[in-house]
Each structure stands twice: as C-alpha cells, then as structure tokens.
Amino acid sequence: MKNRSRSPLPALLIVLIACALRIHGAPGVDHNDWPQFRGPTGQGHSTETGLPIEWSESRNIVWKTPVPGRGWSSPVVADGRIWLTTAIKDKGASLRALAYDVENGRELINVEVFHLRSADRTNPKNSHASPTPIVEGDRVYVHFGAQGTAALSTSGEIIWKTRLPYESQHGNGGSPTLYGDLLIVSCDGSDDAFVAALDKRTGKTRWRASRRQPFDQAYSTPLVIRVGERDEIVSVGAYRAAAYDPQTGKEIWRVSYADGFSNVPRPVYGHGLVYIATGFQQPSLLAVRADGTGDVTKTHIAWTLRRAAPLTPSPLLVGDELYVVNDGGIATCLDATSGAPRWIQRLGGGDYSASPVLADGRIYFLSEGGIATVVAPGKEFRRLATNTLDGDTLASMAIAAGSIFIRTDSHLYRIAEKRL
C-alpha cells in the first residue's frame, strides 16, 4: 500500500461540489446518511470527512458481521441502521429485509417480505436480491424486481406489498427512487417493459409508462433531475432512454441507440447533460442535453464515448470531470462537457461491477475481487492506495457515520479510521 496522503480537496470544497450536483431529493433527507443507491443525490457523492484511505482484514475494520443468504443489493444507511436485502434458500427462496446496528454490526431486523416457491436461476453475476433499498423517514422501501415491491416500517413491520408482473430473464437489478409521494421503478423485461410510479403510502399504481418496441432486458435505476423549471425522471432501457414527467409519466424526450440492452449503470447529471450507458453489444456512453422534447437522438447528443465504456458500474461526475470504469477495470477520466479524455488507466484487481464513489476528496473504485483503488480526482491519474478484503464484492460502497460500508458475498464491513 502507498503512504497515507492528505485529502486532495478541502472539506469545504467537497460540500460545495455535492451541493452543486444535488438532485431533486426527498424532503428531510439527511445528506450525511446514505439512504438510497449511490447516496443522497443518487450520484455517488458523500460529504463525509475523516475517512480511511487504507484498510485490510486487520486494519481499520471497526466490525465485520456475517450476512445470511445471497444478495447484491448495496448497503443503505439512515438513522443508525444499515439496510440490505437477501435471498435465503428455503423450499425455493425467502426474500428478506435485513437491518444492522451502525455502532456494532448487530443484526436488528431479519424479516421475510416475499417467498418464491421455486427460485429460478439468475445470471451468475446476479441474485434474487440485487436492487438496493431506499429509506425515507420511518419507511423502508424494498424492491425485488418482478418478484415484488414492499414498504416496511423501520421497526420491520410490512405496510404494503405489490407485484408488477413482467418476465425477468436474468433476475432483478434496478433499484427504486422516490419523488414526492411516489416510488418509481423501471420494469424492463423480455416480454414487457415499462416505468411505474407507485403511491408510496399504499403501493397502488399511480401511473405506468410503456416502453416502445422492441422489448429487451434492462436493469438500470431511474434518476430524478431538475432541468430549468421542470423536473424529469430519466430511465434507461433497452435501445432507448427517456425522460418522463414524474407526476404523470408523460414522456418528455427520448434518445435511441440501436445496439444497447441489458443496461445496468444509473445515469448521472450535470452541466445540463445526462450521461447514459447504452449497454451490451456496442457499449458506449452518451452525453445527452436534457432540455429537449420528443426524439432528441439527432439533435441533443453532445458527445459519445465508445472506448472503454462501462457495462455495469455507473459513471461518477466530479466538477468538470467525468470518471468511468469499465467491467474489465479500465478507468477513464473525461472532460465532462466535451468528452475529451484526460487520462486512461488500468486499475487492476480483476472485473468491476460496483459503482465508484466520491468521498473526503477521493474517488473509491471497488473491484469484484474485494480490491479497492483510491484515486485523487484531477486531470492526471494519481493512485493513493490499494486495499483488499476477503470475498467477492459486486455491491457498491455506502458512506456514512465517518465510515465506509462494504458488502461482500458473505459479510458486511464497517471501515473507519482508527486513531490511537
């Protein structure tokens, strides 16, 4: 490992970056918590400081606790609890919500939400519990794709459950997002594809926007953004992405890409651009101006990245630079407005599925083999540290309580700077 380095960005600047990129979030969200996939803004930014730059199984581990079953949902943290979902083999599969105490890692809640009579096989890199929960106030919303969606109280009681039927060939993937009194999910199956808004109080469908033909798989998480005087919810699907009016589900604009499906990355937004990963076949990353209407494929694509575009990890926007890592571990820094490359570097550590995060003035990349590479943001590549944990790590990190939370295939870790 390399020597510990001081944070490349002052704490005040970190806060200013996070505020500048803040997305239309849920009222009352504590931006020091990590309540949804990719944090309070949904874009992988944390305002936490004092985080460790180095760790191992014997260094800077506050606690390590076993997690039952199999699941790749990322940890979320709110009000002193870490929430996960998992699937446990039990005459099929028991789909469960779990909560752990931030202070000591003790399991506080383990409740079955749905039960599958037969657990069909998923893609080897997927699970029956891959979508990340979302916490707001005294409610936790869990989503298991076509197997069901539910709201729980933070004490573990199930408030409502619902299913939005569609055929999910390789398992579930995309996480839900909140907008006002709506819980919004993308449901992209091989037989049907649509975006749905559920009443977060009752689980009843408030609107449903069908995708256009052809249908194919996608696993992305929608993102709510503010464009001028209007809110948009951007949802990435097979062969096209679209922005919808969050209140009604009416399509505002759409962009097409002929060779792109099984999309996983969550889009990010800044500089008036939405950065969209187009998925498999011919992977690319599109920077799309978000102020259009109708079909904007020929008019609003500002630039396209075709080399080393990600299939699974989401992009990370930091100031004027956009950072991506592809599934093979090649990281690229781009000028966010022009797409001009700043640097390209192989990180090592095997394959990558987790999305990178910005915290304490550093960028944290996490490989599937438990290797975390810490990089300084900037126009030149500067590696600060390389750290290793045991186990497989396909879930993304969570940052809260002065700590980094990492889920492996068997354990949940709390990592924090241990001062003498």
TORMI-707211 format. One record per residue (C-alpha): y negated, x, z; residue in three letters. Coordinates in nm, 4 decimals, decimal comma, always signed. Example, Ala and Ser with C-alpha at 12.3 -4.5 7.8 and 13.67 -1.06 7.14 Angstrom:
residues 2
+0,4500/+1,2300/+0,7800/ala $
+0,1060/+1,3670/+0,7140/ser $
end
This chain:
residues 420
+0,0000/+0,0000/+0,0000/met $
-0,3559/+0,1080/-0,0530/lys $
-0,6021/+0,1596/+0,2277/asn $
-0,7875/-0,1377/+0,3664/arg $
-1,1145/-0,2000/+0,1819/ser $
-1,4236/-0,3888/+0,2855/arg $
-1,4748/-0,7210/+0,1150/ser $
-1,6361/-0,6662/-0,2287/pro $
-1,8514/-0,9797/-0,1844/leu $
-2,0644/-1,0573/+0,1210/pro $
-1,9629/-1,3669/+0,3140/ala $
-2,2861/-1,5481/+0,2196/leu $
-2,2169/-1,4917/-0,1494/leu $
-1,8665/-1,6328/-0,1099/ile $
-2,0124/-1,9522/+0,0350/val $
-2,2711/-1,9749/-0,2451/leu $
-2,0009/-1,9360/-0,5120/ile $
-1,7892/-2,2079/-0,3513/ala $
-2,0869/-2,4422/-0,3256/cys $
-2,1905/-2,3766/-0,6853/ala $
-1,8432/-2,4680/-0,8086/leu $
-1,7895/-2,7600/-0,5719/arg $
-1,6223/-3,0559/-0,7366/ile $
-1,6827/-3,4200/-0,6561/his $
-1,4583/-3,4256/-0,3483/gly $
-1,3597/-3,6755/-0,0855/ala $
-1,6332/-3,7608/+0,1694/pro $
-1,5888/-3,5901/+0,5030/gly $
-1,3619/-3,3127/+0,3756/val $
-1,3827/-3,0027/+0,5943/asp $
-1,4298/-2,7206/+0,3452/his $
-1,2719/-2,4803/+0,5936/asn $
-0,9466/-2,6765/+0,5594/asp $
-0,7183/-2,6684/+0,2546/trp $
-0,6413/-3,0397/+0,2079/pro $
-0,5029/-3,0512/-0,1475/gln $
-0,3509/-2,8409/-0,4250/phe $
-0,5855/-2,5449/-0,4841/arg $
-0,8039/-2,6169/-0,1830/gly $
-1,1081/-2,8300/-0,1002/pro $
-1,2572/-2,8185/-0,4521/thr $
-0,9234/-2,8145/-0,6333/gly $
-1,0212/-2,4848/-0,7977/gln $
-0,8636/-2,2248/-0,5714/gly $
-1,1707/-2,1270/-0,3654/his $
-1,1935/-2,0746/+0,0099/ser $
-1,4941/-1,9914/+0,2283/thr $
-1,2738/-1,8325/+0,4970/glu $
-1,3556/-1,4745/+0,6000/thr $
-1,1783/-1,2089/+0,8037/gly $
-0,8543/-1,2489/+0,6074/leu $
-0,5972/-0,9694/+0,5862/pro $
-0,5744/-0,7557/+0,2777/ile $
-0,2355/-0,6092/+0,3743/glu $
+0,0820/-0,7617/+0,5156/trp $
+0,4588/-0,7286/+0,5216/ser $
+0,7504/-0,8750/+0,7146/glu $
+0,6468/-0,6521/+1,0070/ser $
+0,2683/-0,6551/+0,9729/arg $
+0,0018/-0,9254/+1,0164/asn $
+0,2597/-1,2058/+1,0449/ile $
+0,1405/-1,4497/+1,3130/val $
+0,4566/-1,6556/+1,2768/trp $
+0,7385/-1,7304/+1,0332/lys $
+0,9262/-2,0577/+1,0560/thr $
+1,2226/-2,1922/+0,8559/pro $
+1,1679/-2,4840/+0,6188/val $
+1,4692/-2,7096/+0,5528/pro $
+1,5807/-2,8168/+0,2078/gly $
+1,4315/-2,7169/-0,1254/arg $
+1,0783/-2,7781/-0,2463/gly $
+0,7938/-2,6037/-0,4254/trp $
+0,5027/-2,8142/-0,3029/ser $
+0,2260/-2,5853/-0,1825/ser $
+0,1102/-2,5959/+0,1810/pro $
-0,1976/-2,8003/+0,2673/val $
-0,3830/-2,7544/+0,5941/val $
-0,6006/-3,0029/+0,7836/ala $
-0,6813/-3,0703/+1,1492/asp $
-0,4488/-2,8029/+1,2822/gly $
-0,1432/-2,9054/+1,0792/arg $
+0,0296/-2,7697/+0,7700/ile $
+0,1919/-3,0295/+0,5456/trp $
+0,4751/-2,9798/+0,2962/leu $
+0,7337/-3,1900/+0,1187/thr $
+1,1005/-3,1041/+0,0717/thr $
+1,4277/-3,2417/-0,0635/ala $
+1,7396/-3,2156/+0,1515/ile $
+2,0881/-3,2788/+0,0145/lys $
+2,2222/-3,5923/+0,1846/asp $
+2,4571/-3,8020/-0,0324/lys $
+2,2005/-3,7485/-0,3030/gly $
+1,8652/-3,6229/-0,1780/ala $
+1,6396/-3,7088/+0,1124/ser $
+1,2760/-3,6661/+0,0057/leu $
+1,0804/-3,5795/+0,3182/arg $
+0,7316/-3,5030/+0,4505/ala $
+0,7014/-3,2158/+0,6989/leu $
+0,4183/-3,1043/+0,9275/ala $
+0,3875/-2,7832/+1,1291/tyr $
+0,1519/-2,6697/+1,4029/asp $
-0,1014/-2,4153/+1,2742/val $
-0,1044/-2,2254/+1,6036/glu $
+0,2664/-2,1598/+1,6497/asn $
+0,4538/-2,2873/+1,3432/gly $
+0,6431/-2,5505/+1,5416/arg $
+0,7756/-2,8430/+1,3389/glu $
+0,5846/-3,1564/+1,4408/leu $
+0,6925/-3,4146/+1,1805/ile $
+1,0008/-3,4468/+0,9634/asn $
+1,0254/-3,7926/+0,8094/val $
+1,2195/-3,9331/+0,5146/glu $
+0,9936/-4,1024/+0,2598/val $
+1,2409/-4,1769/-0,0230/phe $
+1,6153/-4,1360/-0,0676/his $
+1,7840/-4,0618/-0,4001/leu $
+2,1391/-4,1884/-0,4372/arg $
+2,2071/-3,9150/-0,6888/ser $
+1,9976/-3,6035/-0,7246/ala $
+1,9818/-3,5239/-1,0933/asp $
+1,9431/-3,1607/-1,1801/arg $
+1,5916/-3,0338/-1,2378/thr $
+1,4676/-2,7318/-1,4286/asn $
+1,5869/-2,4158/-1,2451/pro $
+1,2236/-2,3381/-1,1548/lys $
+1,1518/-2,6911/-1,0332/asn $
+1,2581/-2,9077/-0,7403/ser $
+1,2575/-3,2727/-0,6332/his $
+0,9599/-3,1920/-0,4085/ala $
+0,7148/-2,9918/-0,6192/ser $
+0,3892/-3,1971/-0,6088/pro $
+0,1577/-3,0925/-0,3260/thr $
+0,0472/-3,3496/-0,0622/pro $
-0,3178/-3,4386/-0,0109/ile $
-0,4754/-3,5067/+0,3297/val $
-0,7854/-3,7163/+0,3959/glu $
-0,8845/-3,8194/+0,7459/gly $
-0,5843/-3,9748/+0,9208/asp $
-0,3875/-4,0241/+0,5971/arg $
-0,1440/-3,8010/+0,4095/val $
-0,0523/-3,8899/+0,0514/tyr $
+0,2772/-3,7562/-0,0834/val $
+0,3959/-3,7776/-0,4407/his $
+0,7459/-3,7191/-0,5778/phe $
+0,6704/-3,7926/-0,9417/gly $
+0,8853/-4,0691/-1,0887/ala $
+1,0736/-4,0936/-0,7561/gln $
+0,7740/-4,2438/-0,5782/gly $
+0,4368/-4,2082/-0,4100/thr $
+0,3523/-4,2905/-0,0486/ala $
+0,0807/-4,2872/+0,2155/ala $
+0,1595/-4,1770/+0,5709/leu $
-0,0434/-4,1607/+0,8858/ser $
-0,0946/-3,8105/+1,0245/thr $
+0,1441/-3,9088/+1,3033/ser $
+0,4213/-3,9654/+1,0455/gly $
+0,4342/-4,3462/+1,0014/glu $
+0,4788/-4,4682/+0,6442/ile $
+0,1914/-4,7003/+0,5498/ile $
+0,2935/-4,7868/+0,1939/trp $
+0,5337/-4,6746/-0,0768/lys $
+0,5380/-4,7393/-0,4510/thr $
+0,7106/-4,6197/-0,7663/arg $
+0,5610/-4,5741/-1,1108/leu $
+0,8711/-4,5670/-1,3335/pro $
+0,8998/-4,3173/-1,6175/tyr $
+1,1623/-4,0680/-1,7326/glu $
+1,1030/-3,7206/-1,5920/ser $
+1,3375/-3,4863/-1,7747/gln $
+1,2834/-3,1684/-1,5702/his $
+1,1761/-3,3118/-1,2345/gly $
+0,8310/-3,3763/-1,0952/asn $
+0,5353/-3,1400/-1,0905/gly $
+0,1756/-3,2640/-1,0958/gly $
+0,0013/-3,3377/-0,7658/ser $
-0,2265/-3,6345/-0,6897/pro $
-0,6032/-3,6251/-0,6476/thr $
-0,8491/-3,8554/-0,4690/leu $
-1,1615/-4,0272/-0,5956/tyr $
-1,3350/-4,2678/-0,3595/gly $
-1,0773/-4,5317/-0,2680/asp $
-0,8412/-4,4280/-0,5488/leu $
-0,5388/-4,1983/-0,5552/leu $
-0,4968/-4,0742/-0,9120/ile $
-0,1751/-3,9332/-1,0602/val $
-0,0697/-3,8140/-1,4046/ser $
+0,2694/-3,9526/-1,5087/cys $
+0,3860/-3,7719/-1,8196/asp $
+0,7454/-3,8449/-1,9029/gly $
+0,9618/-3,8160/-2,2121/ser $
+0,9714/-4,1950/-2,2547/asp $
+0,6253/-4,2943/-2,1357/asp $
+0,3052/-4,1149/-2,0448/ala $
+0,0040/-4,2479/-1,8571/phe $
-0,2557/-4,1795/-1,5895/val $
-0,2621/-4,4246/-1,2982/ala $
-0,5096/-4,4980/-1,0209/ala $
-0,3646/-4,6463/-0,7026/leu $
-0,5586/-4,8188/-0,4284/asp $
-0,5247/-4,5611/-0,1529/lys $
-0,5192/-4,8351/+0,1132/arg $
-0,2345/-5,0393/-0,0375/thr $
-0,0651/-4,8381/-0,3133/gly $
-0,1341/-5,1155/-0,5672/lys $
-0,2172/-5,0037/-0,9219/thr $
-0,5898/-5,0467/-0,9928/arg $
-0,5837/-4,9134/-1,3465/trp $
-0,3458/-4,7463/-1,5886/arg $
-0,4454/-4,5485/-1,8983/ala $
-0,1697/-4,4917/-2,1517/ser $
-0,1426/-4,1627/-2,3372/arg $
-0,1263/-4,1748/-2,7141/arg $
+0,1868/-4,0895/-2,9139/gln $
+0,3817/-3,8640/-2,9229/pro $
+0,5068/-3,8586/-2,5669/phe $
+0,6489/-3,5464/-2,4097/asp $
+0,6689/-3,3819/-2,0719/gln $
+0,3681/-3,2534/-1,8745/ala $
+0,3292/-3,1556/-1,5087/tyr $
-0,0421/-3,0968/-1,4543/ser $
-0,2718/-3,2119/-1,1724/thr $
-0,5916/-3,4014/-1,2644/pro $
-0,9355/-3,2724/-1,1624/leu $
-1,2461/-3,4786/-1,0872/val $
-1,5693/-3,3210/-1,2154/ile $
-1,9370/-3,4133/-1,2329/arg $
-2,0961/-3,3894/-1,5780/val $
-2,4650/-3,4765/-1,5836/gly $
-2,4926/-3,8265/-1,4394/glu $
-2,1275/-3,9212/-1,4772/arg $
-1,8010/-3,8415/-1,3040/asp $
-1,4967/-3,7585/-1,5127/glu $
-1,1325/-3,7151/-1,4278/ile $
-0,9724/-3,4569/-1,6546/val $
-0,5992/-3,4988/-1,7035/ser $
-0,3959/-3,2567/-1,9142/val $
-0,0993/-3,3982/-2,1040/gly $
+0,1346/-3,3039/-2,3849/ala $
-0,0506/-3,2331/-2,7113/tyr $
-0,3838/-3,3540/-2,5748/arg $
-0,6040/-3,3581/-2,2681/ala $
-0,8506/-3,6325/-2,1889/ala $
-1,1369/-3,7163/-1,9569/ala $
-1,1414/-4,0647/-1,8069/tyr $
-1,3899/-4,2764/-1,6175/asp $
-1,2420/-4,2553/-1,2647/pro $
-1,3460/-4,6114/-1,1807/gln $
-1,1962/-4,7845/-1,4843/thr $
-0,9576/-4,5460/-1,6601/gly $
-1,1538/-4,5745/-1,9850/lys $
-1,1184/-4,2618/-2,1973/glu $
-1,4443/-4,0661/-2,2323/ile $
-1,3286/-3,7771/-2,4519/trp $
-1,0098/-3,6098/-2,5666/arg $
-0,9084/-3,2787/-2,7164/val $
-0,5878/-3,2194/-2,9133/ser $
-0,3603/-2,9176/-2,9543/tyr $
-0,0689/-2,9516/-3,1940/ala $
+0,1757/-2,7165/-3,0187/asp $
+0,1464/-2,7781/-2,6482/gly $
+0,3611/-2,9654/-2,3967/phe $
+0,5174/-2,9164/-2,0519/ser $
+0,1661/-2,8332/-1,9342/asn $
+0,1532/-2,7205/-1,5712/val $
-0,1803/-2,5499/-1,4829/pro $
-0,4548/-2,7550/-1,3216/arg $
-0,7796/-2,7251/-1,5204/pro $
-1,0904/-2,5652/-1,3721/val $
-1,4547/-2,6438/-1,4451/tyr $
-1,7826/-2,4529/-1,4559/gly $
-2,0689/-2,3568/-1,6890/his $
-2,0303/-2,7017/-1,8456/gly $
-1,6803/-2,6058/-1,9638/leu $
-1,3335/-2,7333/-1,8725/val $
-1,0668/-2,4645/-1,9036/tyr $
-0,7387/-2,6193/-2,0221/ile $
-0,3983/-2,4543/-2,0665/ala $
-0,2180/-2,6076/-2,3633/thr $
+0,1425/-2,5446/-2,2526/gly $
+0,4528/-2,4267/-2,4353/phe $
+0,5309/-2,3381/-2,7993/gln $
+0,1986/-2,1682/-2,8824/gln $
+0,0348/-2,1181/-2,5406/pro $
-0,3410/-2,0929/-2,5406/ser $
-0,6348/-2,1616/-2,3121/leu $
-0,9207/-2,3806/-2,4349/leu $
-1,2774/-2,3802/-2,3044/ala $
-1,3998/-2,7328/-2,3796/val $
-1,7557/-2,8578/-2,3326/arg $
-1,7280/-3,1606/-2,1056/ala $
-2,0287/-3,3612/-2,2299/asp $
-1,8692/-3,5143/-2,5379/gly $
-1,7347/-3,8570/-2,6294/thr $
-1,4368/-3,9541/-2,8407/gly $
-1,2286/-3,6905/-3,0170/asp $
-1,4039/-3,3583/-2,9493/val $
-1,1354/-3,1295/-3,0954/thr $
-1,3551/-3,0147/-3,3851/lys $
-1,6888/-3,0166/-3,2033/thr $
-1,6591/-2,9134/-2,8380/his $
-1,4128/-2,6225/-2,8124/ile $
-1,6348/-2,3297/-2,7151/ala $
-1,3634/-2,0634/-2,7353/trp $
-0,9861/-2,0186/-2,7272/thr $
-0,7654/-1,7556/-2,5599/leu $
-0,4394/-1,7002/-2,7482/arg $
-0,3197/-1,3730/-2,5953/arg $
-0,1514/-1,3760/-2,2525/ala $
-0,2379/-1,7410/-2,1836/ala $
-0,0665/-1,8918/-1,8769/pro $
+0,2122/-2,1468/-1,8915/leu $
+0,2357/-2,2156/-1,5167/thr $
-0,0392/-2,0526/-1,2998/pro $
-0,3790/-2,2242/-1,3044/ser $
-0,6944/-2,0345/-1,4045/pro $
-0,9482/-1,9133/-1,1478/leu $
-1,3232/-1,9220/-1,2129/leu $
-1,5377/-1,6795/-1,0098/val $
-1,9049/-1,6718/-1,1037/gly $
-1,9333/-1,5683/-1,4683/asp $
-1,5729/-1,4522/-1,4984/glu $
-1,2519/-1,6465/-1,5601/leu $
-0,9245/-1,4963/-1,4362/tyr $
-0,5803/-1,5939/-1,5650/val $
-0,2315/-1,4567/-1,5095/val $
+0,0486/-1,5479/-1,7445/asn $
+0,4045/-1,6121/-1,6373/asp $
+0,5032/-1,2531/-1,7162/gly $
+0,2438/-1,1093/-1,4783/gly $
-0,0274/-1,0015/-1,7235/ile $
-0,3671/-1,0735/-1,5675/ala $
-0,6798/-1,1100/-1,7800/thr $
-1,0476/-1,1269/-1,6863/cys $
-1,2707/-1,3043/-1,9395/leu $
-1,6363/-1,3821/-1,9765/asp $
-1,6334/-1,7486/-1,8796/ala $
-1,8917/-1,8615/-2,1350/thr $
-1,7847/-1,6608/-2,4406/ser $
-1,4180/-1,5821/-2,3766/gly $
-1,4808/-1,2111/-2,4358/ala $
-1,2199/-1,0014/-2,2493/pro $
-1,3385/-0,7858/-1,9594/arg $
-1,0000/-0,6366/-1,8727/trp $
-0,6284/-0,6988/-1,9086/ile $
-0,3732/-0,5568/-1,6655/gln $
-0,0042/-0,5930/-1,5917/arg $
+0,0232/-0,6746/-1,2208/leu $
+0,3957/-0,6121/-1,1802/gly $
+0,6173/-0,7996/-0,9379/gly $
+0,8154/-0,9994/-1,1915/gly $
+0,7328/-1,3512/-1,3078/asp $
+0,4430/-1,5663/-1,1838/tyr $
+0,4213/-1,9398/-1,1094/ser $
+0,1721/-1,9622/-0,8182/ala $
-0,1958/-2,0102/-0,8948/ser $
-0,4377/-1,7361/-0,7815/pro $
-0,6967/-1,7972/-0,5097/val $
-1,0385/-1,6542/-0,4207/leu $
-1,0920/-1,5889/-0,0504/ala $
-1,3020/-1,3440/+0,1519/asp $
-1,4414/-1,1920/-0,1670/gly $
-1,0979/-1,1078/-0,3059/arg $
-0,8555/-1,2547/-0,5570/ile $
-0,4971/-1,3018/-0,4401/tyr $
-0,2187/-1,3220/-0,7002/phe $
+0,1357/-1,4113/-0,5889/leu $
+0,4496/-1,3419/-0,7918/ser $
+0,7754/-1,5354/-0,7789/glu $
+0,9366/-1,2392/-0,6033/gly $
+0,7071/-1,2541/-0,2996/gly $
+0,4728/-0,9768/-0,4154/ile $
+0,1026/-1,0440/-0,3598/ala $
-0,1517/-0,8350/-0,5502/thr $
-0,5048/-0,8298/-0,4094/val $
-0,7804/-0,7577/-0,6624/val $
-1,1566/-0,7178/-0,6399/ala $
-1,3476/-0,9626/-0,8607/pro $
-1,5507/-0,7931/-1,1306/gly $
-1,5752/-0,6680/-1,4850/lys $
-1,3466/-0,3726/-1,4109/glu $
-0,9956/-0,4022/-1,2708/phe $
-0,9646/-0,2746/-0,9133/arg $
-0,6417/-0,3257/-0,7200/arg $
-0,6986/-0,3373/-0,3432/leu $
-0,3454/-0,3848/-0,2095/ala $
+0,0097/-0,4875/-0,2933/thr $
+0,2134/-0,6767/-0,0326/asn $
+0,5715/-0,8012/-0,0170/thr $
+0,7525/-1,0805/+0,1655/leu $
+1,1189/-1,1748/+0,1588/asp $
+1,2252/-1,4683/-0,0536/gly $
+1,1121/-1,6456/-0,3701/asp $
+0,7526/-1,7703/-0,3913/thr $
+0,6726/-2,0283/-0,6581/leu $
+0,4344/-2,2332/-0,4403/ala $
+0,0649/-2,1406/-0,4296/ser $
-0,1074/-1,9995/-0,1216/met $
-0,3190/-2,2036/+0,1188/ala $
-0,6188/-2,0536/+0,3019/ile $
-0,7426/-2,1972/+0,6320/ala $
-0,7938/-2,1107/+1,0002/ala $
-0,8685/-1,7483/+0,9181/gly $
-0,5188/-1,7217/+0,7713/ser $
-0,3103/-1,7201/+0,4560/ile $
-0,0184/-1,9644/+0,4445/phe $
+0,2698/-1,8855/+0,2088/ile $
+0,5808/-2,0920/+0,1449/arg $
+0,8956/-1,9146/+0,0283/thr $
+1,2264/-2,0709/-0,0700/asp $
+1,3298/-2,0711/+0,2963/ser $
+1,0288/-2,0142/+0,5247/his $
+0,6618/-2,0868/+0,5894/leu $
+0,4409/-1,7935/+0,6924/tyr $
+0,1077/-1,7709/+0,8676/arg $
-0,0566/-1,4375/+0,7809/ile $
-0,3697/-1,3226/+0,9636/ala $
-0,5466/-1,0020/+1,0581/glu $
-0,4048/-0,8797/+1,3861/lys $
-0,6760/-0,6871/+1,5709/arg $
-0,5974/-0,4509/+1,8578/leu $
end
